[in-house]
Amino acid sequence: MNYGFCAALAYTSIATIFMKRANFEDAWLLNVGNVAFMVVVSAYAWRNRLKISNGINKVIAGVLVTVTGILICYLLLLAINLLIAVPVLKDAPANNVLDKKKGLLLMVAINAGIVNFSCGSFISLMIAYAVQSFRKK
């Protein structure tokens, strides 16, 4: 859970900058957040490479850290989106919200779910079996 929280914090801090700027030209920041998430998951996989002996268990442990990080990331993104959107909606009419932050949460949430799960699972799989193949020689 500790590594999952650190991974979520790494991604969410960079995604918050993207959401604050509210400019779709800065979508590259989401990729930087994905790399930060992947670095934390790979640090977990590398640190636990000798503690877990079976390759499948290493992959499952890495995927669990990834899923935990994504779920915590969703909660943090929702809370941050509410904090960013409330000042914008303060003086708006009840039925008319014209804002350029309209689709940011969905874009960031899809990116956090799909890309972070893909990267986290891939890096867990690669480190688990690469280290295991080096150990046998």
DAQUI-V371536 format. One record per residue. RES is the residue in one letter. SS is DSSP state (hx for helix, st for strand, lp for the rest). PSI is psi in radians with two decimals (none if undefined). Layout:
# DAQUI-V371536
RES | SS | PSI
RES | SS | PSI
This chain:
# DAQUI-V371536
M | lp | -0.56
N | hx | -0.79
Y | hx | -0.61
G | hx | -0.71
F | hx | -0.71
C | hx | -0.69
A | hx | -0.74
A | hx | -0.70
L | hx | -0.67
A | hx | -0.77
Y | hx | -0.77
T | hx | -0.61
S | hx | -0.68
I | hx | -0.64
A | hx | -0.51
T | hx | -0.67
I | hx | -0.73
F | hx | -0.74
M | hx | -0.57
K | hx | -0.71
R | hx | -0.58
A | lp | 0.78
N | lp | 2.13
F | hx | -0.22
E | hx | -0.28
D | hx | 0.41
A | lp | -0.29
W | hx | -0.38
L | hx | -0.53
L | hx | -0.63
N | hx | -0.63
V | hx | -0.68
G | hx | -0.66
N | hx | -0.68
V | hx | -0.70
A | hx | -0.72
F | hx | -0.77
M | hx | -0.60
V | hx | -0.71
V | hx | -0.74
V | hx | -0.68
S | hx | -0.57
A | hx | -0.68
Y | hx | -0.82
A | hx | -0.68
W | hx | -0.66
R | hx | -0.59
N | lp | 0.30
R | lp | -0.51
L | lp | -0.29
K | lp | -0.59
I | lp | 2.18
S | lp | -0.59
N | lp | 2.41
G | hx | -0.71
I | hx | -0.71
N | hx | -0.58
K | hx | -0.74
V | hx | -0.77
I | hx | -0.72
A | hx | -0.71
G | hx | -0.68
V | hx | -0.63
L | hx | -0.69
V | hx | -0.69
T | hx | -0.83
V | hx | -0.72
T | hx | -0.76
G | hx | -0.68
I | hx | -0.74
L | hx | -0.74
I | hx | -0.64
C | hx | -0.72
Y | hx | -0.76
L | hx | -0.76
L | hx | -0.71
L | hx | -0.68
L | hx | -0.77
A | hx | -0.73
I | hx | -0.66
N | hx | -0.67
L | hx | -0.65
L | hx | -0.62
I | hx | -0.67
A | hx | -0.47
V | hx | -0.83
P | hx | -0.53
V | hx | -0.66
L | hx | 0.00
K | lp | -0.80
D | lp | 0.22
A | lp | 2.61
P | lp | 2.84
A | lp | -0.60
N | lp | 0.12
N | lp | 1.74
V | lp | 1.75
L | lp | 1.86
D | lp | 2.58
K | lp | 0.02
K | lp | 0.30
K | lp | -0.83
G | lp | 0.24
L | hx | -0.74
L | hx | -0.74
L | hx | -0.73
M | hx | -0.78
V | hx | -0.66
A | hx | -0.71
I | hx | -0.73
N | hx | -0.76
A | hx | -0.72
G | hx | -0.97
I | hx | -0.90
V | hx | -0.74
N | hx | -0.65
F | hx | -0.74
S | hx | -0.83
C | hx | -0.75
G | hx | -0.74
S | hx | -0.73
F | hx | -0.81
I | hx | -0.60
S | hx | -0.75
L | hx | -0.78
M | hx | -0.80
I | hx | -0.68
A | hx | -0.84
Y | hx | -0.45
A | hx | -0.74
V | hx | -0.66
Q | hx | -0.65
S | hx | -0.54
F | hx | -0.50
R | hx | -0.58
K | hx | -0.39
K | lp | none
